[in-house]
């Protein structure tokens, strides 16, 4: 199973938060909205402190959010096309799927294109690192309540039954804690690190490394050289980020 939100009926710790006039508001949707708001607010505060709370900063943030949502959705469609087709004409699978890795990649592409189109100079990665960290941490709590993105079976005392009667690794909470630690680090380091964009590169390396390791305790399909799809993507992401850091360091010295 890929990193999706296509769970079985009855799964989840508390999938529905409340109901109004027959319309269910899911706990997952609530936490995703909260994650976007928290990430946006942290980005705004960091930008304001750096004196960057201008129109361009708003456009870049909007591009990151829009690209992230689109990238998360497109990645999910690519990975779950067989499930989507099998369930047609039911569009539940089309509407529900999304992935964090796809969101990160989509957000990066959207920001790059927006900066090029608007001729915006300067790197804003140090602003995005704490914002993305807190956003993912909150979003993963939603995943936990929804019963998606879970781990493999475990006999550890903190194993959680998400609806199939099998205690599993609560990998959503593991990731939430990890990203909260990243958030604390980036909030501490943002005033001390002077290299533009360095914190974002640190975020990419840290998050991709974490996801690579946790794939070993998630029920994901192996596709290449003993690695899952996300391990392949994370490996490429780490290599790309390290290579970019080397190139930038070389340019600074020359």
VOBA-1610 file (N, C-alpha, C; in pm, whole numbers, padded with zeros to 5 digits, always signed):
BEGIN
Unk+00084-00120+00000Unk+00000+00000+00000Unk+00087+00124+00000Unk+00054+00221-00082Unk+00130+00344-00089Unk+00082+00441+00017Unk+00153+00555+00024Unk+00122+00658+00122Unk-00004+00733+00078Unk-00118+00673+00098Unk-00241+00732+00049Unk-00342+00745+00162Unk-00463+00782+00127Unk-00569+00797+00224Unk-00691+00717+00181Unk-00666+00604+00113Unk-00774+00519+00066Unk-00794+00406+00167Unk-00854+00437+00278Unk-00871+00339+00384Unk-01004+00269+00370Unk-01016+00157+00441Unk-01139+00079+00436Unk-01246+00140+00526Unk-01370+00112+00494Unk-01480+00161+00576Unk-01465+00109+00719Unk-01485+00196+00817Unk-01474+00155+00956Unk-01334+00170+01012Unk-01238+00208+00927Unk-01102+00225+00975Unk-01087+00362+01040Unk-00988+00370+01127Unk-00955+00498+01187Unk-00987+00502+01335Unk-00916+00588+01406Unk-00938+00605+01549Unk-01063+00691+01573Unk-01072+00798+01500Unk-01188+00889+01511Unk-01202+00961+01377Unk-01247+00891+01273Unk-01248+00947+01137Unk-01339+01066+01117Unk-01452+01073+01189Unk-01546+01184+01171Unk-01543+01273+01295Unk-01514+01402+01273Unk-01504+01495+01385Unk-01642+01536+01434Unk-01727+01578+01341Unk-01865+01612+01376Unk-01949+01614+01248Unk-02080+01628+01266Unk-02173+01627+01153Unk-02269+01744+01164Unk-02286+01816+01053Unk-02377+01930+01049Unk-02475+01912+00934Unk-02603+01908+00965Unk-02708+01895+00863Unk-02682+01777+00770Unk-02636+01667+00830Unk-02612+01547+00751Unk-02480+01545+00678Unk-02402+01653+00691Unk-02271+01660+00624Unk-02161+01630+00726Unk-02083+01528+00698Unk-01976+01488+00789Unk-01850+01570+00765Unk-01794+01620+00873Unk-01664+01687+00868Unk-01562+01590+00926Unk-01471+01542+00844Unk-01376+01441+00889Unk-01265+01503+00972Unk-01214+01424+01064Unk-01103+01470+01147Unk-00981+01497+01060Unk-00963+01415+00957Unk-00849+01434+00867Unk-00856+01570+00799Unk-00973+01605+00744Unk-00988+01733+00676Unk-00963+01850+00771Unk-01010+01837+00895Unk-00989+01942+00995Unk-00841+01964+01021Unk-00766+01855+01039Unk-00624+01869+01070Unk-00544+01916+00949Unk-00587+01879+00828Unk-00518+01930+00710Unk-00537+02080+00698Unk-00659+02127+00722Unk-00686+02272+00721Unk-00605+02342+00829Unk-00600+02280+00947Unk-00522+02336+01057Unk-00374+02340+01022Unk-00326+02236+00954Unk-00185+02229+00913Unk-00152+02341+00815Unk-00239+02365+00717Unk-00217+02472+00620Unk-00216+02609+00689Unk-00308+02629+00781Unk-00315+02756+00853Unk-00192+02777+00940Unk-00151+02673+01012Unk-00035+02683+01099Unk+00092+02707+01019Unk+00109+02631+00910Unk+00226+02649+00825Unk+00231+02788+00765Unk+00116+02836+00717Unk+00109+02970+00659Unk+00139+03078+00761Unk+00090+03059+00884Unk+00113+03158+00989Unk+00260+03163+01030Unk+00321+03046+01043Unk+00464+03041+01078Unk+00547+03106+00968Unk+00512+03078+00842Unk+00582+03140+00729Unk+00569+03291+00735Unk+00449+03340+00764Unk+00425+03485+00772Unk+00507+03547+00885Unk+00508+03484+01002Unk+00583+03538+01115Unk+00732+03545+01085Unk+00785+03438+01025Unk+00928+03435+00992Unk+00961+03541+00886Unk+00873+03555+00787Unk+00894+03655+00682Unk+00888+03796+00738Unk+00795+03820+00827Unk+00780+03952+00888Unk+00903+03988+00970Unk+00956+03890+01042Unk+01075+03915+01124Unk+01195+03949+01039Unk+01201+03891+00918Unk+01311+03918+00826Unk+01285+04040+00738Unk+01170+04104+00757Unk+01135+04219+00676Unk+01095+04183+00535Unk+01037+04064+00518Unk+00999+04017+00383Unk+00848+04003+00367Unk+00772+04062+00456Unk+00626+04048+00449Unk+00568+04141+00344Unk+00609+04120+00218Unk+00560+04202+00108Unk+00475+04118+00013Unk+00438+04179-00099Unk+00350+04113-00195Unk+00415+03989-00256Unk+00544+03999-00289Unk+00613+03885-00349Unk+00616+03765-00256Unk+00637+03791-00127Unk+00639+03683-00029Unk+00504+03612-00024Unk+00397+03689-00036Unk+00262+03630-00038Unk+00244+03542-00161Unk+00288+03589-00278Unk+00273+03511-00400Unk+00352+03380-00393Unk+00471+03387-00337Unk+00554+03266-00324Unk+00488+03166-00230Unk+00433+03215-00119Unk+00365+03127-00024Unk+00241+03064-00088Unk+00166+03144-00163Unk+00047+03093-00231Unk+00085+02986-00333Unk+00196+03009-00403Unk+00244+02910-00501Unk+00283+02780-00431Unk+00348+02791-00315Unk+00390+02671-00241Unk+00269+02589-00198Unk+00166+02656-00146Unk+00047+02585-00100Unk-00028+02522-00218Unk-00048+02602-00324Unk-00122+02552-00441Unk-00048+02437-00508Unk+00084+02456-00527Unk+00164+02351-00589Unk+00172+02227-00503Unk+00175+02248-00371Unk+00178+02134-00280Unk+00051+02051-00286Unk-00063+02118-00289Unk-00191+02047-00298Unk-00201+01972-00430Unk-00163+02039-00540Unk-00171+01976-00672Unk-00073+01859-00683Unk+00050+01879-00635Unk+00150+01773-00641Unk+00111+01652-00559Unk+00053+01676-00441Unk+00008+01566-00355Unk-00100+01484-00425Unk-00189+01554-00494Unk-00299+01486-00563Unk-00248+01409-00686Unk-00162+01472-00767Unk-00113+01408-00889Unk-00031+01283-00857Unk+00051+01290-00753Unk+00130+01174-00712Unk+00037+01059-00674Unk-00068+01092-00601Unk-00163+00989-00558Unk-00233+00926-00677Unk-00275+01007-00773Unk-00340+00953-00892Unk-00246+00861-00969Unk-00119+00901-00977Unk-00021+00820-01049Unk-00002+00685-00981Unk+00003+00684-00849Unk+00029+00562-00774Unk-00094+00473-00760Unk-00211+00533-00761Unk-00334+00458-00734Unk-00427+00452-00854Unk-00371+00465-00975Unk-00457+00468-01094Unk-00540+00341-01109Unk-00481+00226-01070Unk-00555+00100-01083Unk-00674+00095-00987Unk-00654+00147-00864Unk-00763+00151-00767Unk-00872+00248-00812Unk-00830+00362-00866Unk-00926+00462-00913Unk-01013+00406-01025Unk-00948+00340-01123Unk-01022+00284-01236Unk-01116+00172-01191Unk-01067+00089-01098Unk-01148-00024-01051Unk-01274+00022-00977Unk-01268+00142-00916Unk-01382+00190-00837Unk-01474+00285-00913Unk-01442+00315-01040Unk-01530+00402-01119Unk-01667+00337-01136Unk-01778+00414-01138Unk-01783+00561-01140Unk-01774+00628-01003Unk-01749+00553-00897Unk-01732+00613-00764Unk-01604+00697-00766Unk-01616+00826-00732Unk-01501+00918-00740Unk-01434+00937-00604Unk-01471+00855-00506Unk-01413+00869-00372Unk-01261+00859-00376Unk-01210+00761-00450Unk-01065+00742-00459Unk-00997+00861-00524Unk-01063+00921-00623Unk-01006+01038-00692Unk-00996+01157-00597Unk-01097+01174-00514Unk-01103+01291-00427Unk-01018+01276-00301Unk-00996+01152-00255Unk-00935+01133-00123Unk-00784+01120-00125Unk-00725+01070-00231Unk-00582+01040-00230Unk-00492+01162-00231Unk-00379+01153-00160Unk-00277+01259-00163Unk-00151+01205-00095Unk-00036+01263-00124Unk+00089+01219-00065Unk+00174+01339-00024Unk+00245+01327+00087Unk+00329+01437+00135Unk+00449+01458+00043Unk+00511+01348+00001Unk+00626+01360-00088Unk+00587+01434-00215Unk+00473+01398-00272Unk+00424+01468-00391Unk+00398+01614-00362Unk+00348+01644-00242Unk+00323+01782-00204Unk+00450+01864-00195Unk+00556+01805-00140Unk+00684+01875-00130Unk+00739+01905-00268Unk+00739+01806-00355Unk+00792+01824-00490Unk+00707+01925-00568Unk+00574+01912-00559Unk+00486+02005-00628Unk+00504+02147-00580Unk+00519+02164-00449Unk+00540+02297-00393Unk+00670+02359-00440Unk+00777+02279-00446Unk+00907+02330-00492Unk+00901+02374-00638Unk+00836+02294-00721Unk+00824+02330-00863Unk+00743+02458-00879Unk+00632+02468-00806Unk+00546+02586-00816Unk+00619+02712-00770Unk+00695+02703-00663Unk+00771+02819-00613Unk+00876+02861-00715Unk+00947+02764-00771Unk+01051+02794-00870Unk+00992+02864-00992Unk+00879+02814-01043Unk+00815+02874-01160Unk+00762+03013-01129Unk+00705+03030-01010Unk+00650+03160-00971Unk+00760+03265-00959Unk+00870+03228-00896Unk+00982+03322-00882Unk+01039+03360-01017Unk+01045+03264-01108Unk+01097+03294-01242Unk+01000+03384-01319Unk+00871+03356-01308Unk+00770+03434-01381Unk+00764+03578-01330Unk+00771+03595-01198Unk+00762+03729-01139Unk+00898+03795-01124Unk+01004+03724-01169Unk+01141+03776-01160Unk+01178+03811-01015Unk+01143+03720-00926Unk+01175+03738-00784Unk+01312+03679-00756Unk+01400+03760-00702Unk+01534+03713-00668Unk+01544+03686-00519Unk+01643+03605-00483Unk+01662+03572-00343Unk+01593+03442-00305Unk+01651+03371-00210Unk+01598+03242-00166Unk+01514+03259-00040Unk+01405+03186-00035Unk+01314+03193+00079Unk+01301+03058+00150Unk+01394+02968+00121Unk+01386+02835+00179Unk+01394+02834+00330Unk+01468+02928+00389Unk+01479+02933+00534Unk+01346+02967+00600Unk+01255+03028+00523Unk+01121+03057+00575Unk+01031+02934+00567Unk+01052+02854+00462Unk+00965+02738+00440Unk+00997+02620+00531Unk+01122+02609+00577Unk+01161+02492+00656Unk+01078+02475+00783Unk+01067+02578+00869Unk+00983+02561+00989Unk+00835+02550+00955Unk+00791+02619+00850Unk+00650+02614+00811Unk+00610+02474+00765Unk+00693+02413+00681Unk+00664+02278+00633Unk+00668+02177+00747Unk+00762+02194+00838Unk+00777+02099+00950Unk+00653+02097+01038Unk+00604+02216+01076Unk+00487+02219+01164Unk+00362+02174+01088Unk+00356+02206+00959Unk+00242+02164+00879Unk+00231+02012+00868Unk+00343+01946+00840Unk+00343+01800+00829Unk+00311+01735+00963Unk+00368+01791+01071Unk+00343+01736+01205Unk+00194+01736+01237Unk+00127+01846+01210Unk-00017+01855+01239Unk-00096+01767+01143Unk-00058+01767+01016Unk-00128+01684+00918Unk-00123+01537+00951Unk-00010+01491+01004Unk+00003+01349+01038Unk-00087+01309+01154Unk-00122+01402+01239Unk-00219+01371+01345Unk-00354+01339+01281Unk-00387+01413+01175Unk-00508+01383+01101Unk-00503+01245+01039Unk-00386+01207+00986Unk-00368+01073+00930Unk-00391+00965+01036Unk-00345+00992+01157Unk-00361+00895+01266Unk-00508+00872+01296Unk-00584+00979+01310Unk-00727+00965+01340Unk-00804+00903+01224Unk-00758+00929+01101Unk-00826+00874+00983Unk-00794+00727+00961Unk-00683+00680+01019Unk-00644+00540+01001Unk-00574+00515+00869Unk-00501+00614+00818Unk-00425+00596+00695Unk-00276+00612+00726Unk-00192+00575+00629Unk-00046+00592+00643Unk+00007+00519+00766Unk-00051+00405+00798Unk-00014+00327+00916Unk+00107+00239+00888Unk+00157+00174+00993Unk+00273+00088+00980Unk+00235-00060+00975Unk+00338-00143+00976Unk+00317-00288+00974Unk+00278-00335+01113Unk+00238-00460+01122Unk+00197-00518+01250Unk+00314-00519+01348Unk+00283-00498+01476Unk+00386-00497+01579Unk+00329-00551+01709Unk+00417-00609+01791Unk+00377-00656+01923Unk+00422-00558+02032Unk+00475-00444+01992Unk+00515-00343+02089Unk+00392-00290+02161Unk+00409-00250+02287Unk+00292-00209+02368Unk+00216-00088+02314Unk+00281-00007+02231Unk+00211+00111+02176Unk+00151+00086+02037Unk+00147-00041+01996Unk+00082-00072+01870Unk-00065-00031+01873Unk-00116+00015+01760Unk-00253+00067+01752Unk-00335-00014+01652Unk-00457-00050+01691Unk-00550-00118+01601Unk-00629-00011+01526Unk-00609-00002+01395Unk-00677+00100+01315Unk-00807+00049+01254Unk-00848-00072+01291Unk-00977-00120+01244Unk-00978-00261+01191Unk-00860-00322+01175Unk-00856-00458+01122Unk-00823-00561+01229Unk-00819-00517+01356Unk-00791-00609+01465Unk-00644-00640+01485Unk-00556-00573+01410Unk-00412-00599+01418Unk-00341-00475+01473Unk-00267-00488+01584Unk-00191-00373+01634Unk-00077-00338+01537Unk-00068-00212+01502Unk+00031-00168+01403Unk+00113-00051+01457Unk+00230-00032+01394Unk+00312+00084+01427Unk+00233+00211+01394Unk+00218+00303+01491Unk+00153+00431+01460Unk+00253+00525+01392Unk+00288+00492+01268Unk+00392+00567+01197Unk+00353+00714+01177Unk+00223+00741+01179Unk+00180+00880+01167Unk+00230+00963+01286Unk+00220+00904+01407Unk+00264+00975+01526Unk+00416+00983+01532Unk+00485+00878+01485Unk+00631+00885+01479Unk+00672+01007+01396Unk+00607+01021+01280Unk+00643+01131+01190Unk+00604+01266+01249Unk+00492+01270+01319Unk+00450+01395+01382Unk+00554+01441+01484Unk+00602+01349+01565Unk+00704+01383+01666Unk+00833+01426+01598Unk+00875+01353+01494Unk+00997+01387+01422Unk+00988+01528+01364Unk+00875+01560+01303Unk+00861+01692+01241Unk+00848+01803+01345Unk+00793+01772+01461Unk+00791+01871+01569Unk+00932+01903+01616Unk+01017+01801+01622Unk+01158+01822+01657Unk+01228+01906+01550Unk+01198+01877+01423Unk+01254+01959+01315Unk+01208+02103+01328Unk+01081+02122+01357Unk+01027+02257+01373Unk+01100+02332+01483Unk+01121+02267+01597Unk+01191+02330+01709Unk+01333+02369+01668Unk+01400+02279+01596Unk+01536+02309+01550Unk+01538+02428+01455Unk+01448+02429+01357Unk+01448+02536+01258Unk+01411+02671+01319Unk+01322+02672+01416Unk+01289+02798+01484Unk+01408+02849+01563Unk+01488+02756+01616Unk+01610+02796+01687Unk+01718+02842+01590Unk+01732+02773+01477Unk+01843+02799+01385Unk+01818+02913+01287Unk+01693+02953+01265Unk+01663+03048+01158Unk+01730+03184+01178Unk+01754+03223+01303Unk+01820+03352+01328Unk+01972+03339+01331Unk+02021+03216+01331Unk+02165+03194+01340Unk+02226+03155+01206Unk+02148+03089+01121Unk+02198+03047+00989Unk+02184+03163+00892Unk+02294+03204+00835Unk+02294+03319+00744Unk+02292+03279+00598Unk+02319+03153+00568Unk+02321+03108+00429Unk+02179+03094+00376Unk+02143+03170+00273Unk+02006+03162+00218Unk+01973+03022+00167Unk+01859+02972+00206Unk+01812+02842+00156Unk+01870+02720+00225Unk+01964+02739+00317Unk+02030+02623+00379Unk+01933+02541+00463Unk+01846+02609+00537Unk+01754+02536+00623Unk+01658+02448+00543Unk+01617+02496+00425Unk+01528+02414+00342Unk+01600+02290+00293Unk+01726+02305+00257Unk+01803+02187+00213Unk+01820+02090+00329Unk+01842+02142+00449Unk+01851+02055+00566Unk+01718+01983+00591Unk+01609+02055+00570Unk+01477+01993+00585Unk+01460+01878+00486Unk+01495+01901+00360Unk+01479+01798+00257Unk+01561+01674+00291Unk+01686+01694+00329Unk+01772+01580+00362Unk+01719+01505+00484Unk+01679+01580+00587Unk+01628+01517+00709Unk+01498+01442+00683Unk+01405+01506+00613Unk+01274+01442+00592Unk+01285+01324+00497Unk+01359+01339+00388Unk+01375+01228+00294Unk+01445+01111+00361Unk+01544+01139+00445Unk+01614+01031+00517Unk+01519+00960+00612Unk+01440+01039+00683Unk+01343+00980+00776Unk+01243+00891+00703Unk+01188+00943+00593Unk+01089+00865+00519Unk+01150+00738+00459Unk+01275+00747+00417Unk+01342+00628+00365Unk+01345+00519+00472Unk+01381+00556+00593Unk+01394+00459+00702Unk+01259+00404+00747Unk+01159+00490+00758Unk+01029+00443+00808Unk+00954+00358+00706Unk+00996+00362+00580Unk+00933+00274+00481Unk+00954+00126+00517Unk+01058+00097+00596Unk+01083-00041+00637Unk+00976-00092+00733Unk+00905-00002+00799Unk+00799-00046+00891Unk+00662-00001+00841Unk+00651+00019+00710Unk+00522+00049+00649Unk+00492-00057+00543Unk+00366-00095+00527Unk+00332-00201+00432Unk+00333-00150+00288Unk+00453-00118+00239Unk+00468-00063+00105Unk+00527-00167+00010Unk+00490-00159-00114Unk+00533-00255-00215Unk+00676-00225-00261Unk+00760-00328-00267Unk+00897-00314-00318Unk+00892-00313-00470Unk+00960-00213-00531Unk+00953-00201-00677Unk+01089-00205-00747Unk+01199-00170-00673Unk+01328-00159-00742Unk+01441-00179-00643Unk+01527-00279-00670Unk+01645-00306-00588Unk+01611-00317-00440Unk+01499-00380-00410Unk+01459-00399-00270Unk+01402-00275-00205Unk+01378-00170-00283Unk+01327-00045-00229Unk+01183-00020-00273Unk+01110+00051-00189Unk+00974+00091-00225Unk+00981+00215-00314Unk+00867+00253-00370Unk+00862+00372-00456Unk+00913+00494-00381Unk+00869+00511-00257Unk+00909+00630-00181Unk+01055+00626-00140Unk+01110+00509-00120Unk+01254+00500-00092Unk+01335+00541-00214Unk+01289+00504-00332Unk+01356+00547-00455Unk+01349+00698-00469Unk+01229+00754-00450Unk+01211+00899-00463Unk+01294+00973-00358Unk+01293+00925-00235Unk+01369+00989-00128Unk+01519+00982-00155Unk+01567+00870-00207Unk+01709+00857-00241Unk+01748+00959-00347Unk+01666+00972-00450Unk+01693+01070-00556Unk+01687+01212-00500Unk+01593+01236-00408Unk+01582+01369-00348Unk+01704+01405-00266Unk+01757+01310-00191Unk+01877+01334-00110Unk+01997+01361-00200Unk+02013+01279-00304Unk+02125+01297-00398Unk+02117+01433-00465Unk+01997+01470-00510Unk+01978+01600-00577Unk+02012+01716-00483Unk+01965+01708-00358Unk+01988+01816-00263Unk+02136+01829-00229Unk+02204+01717-00205Unk+02347+01721-00174Unk+02427+01774-00292Unk+02390+01732-00413Unk+02459+01781-00533Unk+02440+01931-00549Unk+02320+01979-00523Unk+02292+02122-00535Unk+02372+02201-00432Unk+02386+02147-00312Unk+02466+02214-00209Unk+02612+02222-00251Unk+02664+02115-00311Unk+02802+02115-00356Unk+02824+02218-00467Unk+02732+02224-00561Unk+02744+02321-00671Unk+02741+02464-00617Unk+02651+02492-00525Unk+02640+02627-00469Unk+02764+02664-00389Unk+02819+02569-00314Unk+02942+02596-00240Unk+03058+02624-00334Unk+03062+02551-00446Unk+03168+02573-00545Unk+03157+02713-00606Unk+03035+02756-00635Unk+03014+02889-00693Unk+03051+02999-00594Unk+03026+02975-00465Unk+03060+03074-00364Unk+03210+03092-00351Unk+03285+02983-00369Unk+03430+02990-00355Unk+03497+03049-00479Unk+03435+03030-00595Unk+03496+03077-00720Unk+03465+03223-00748
//
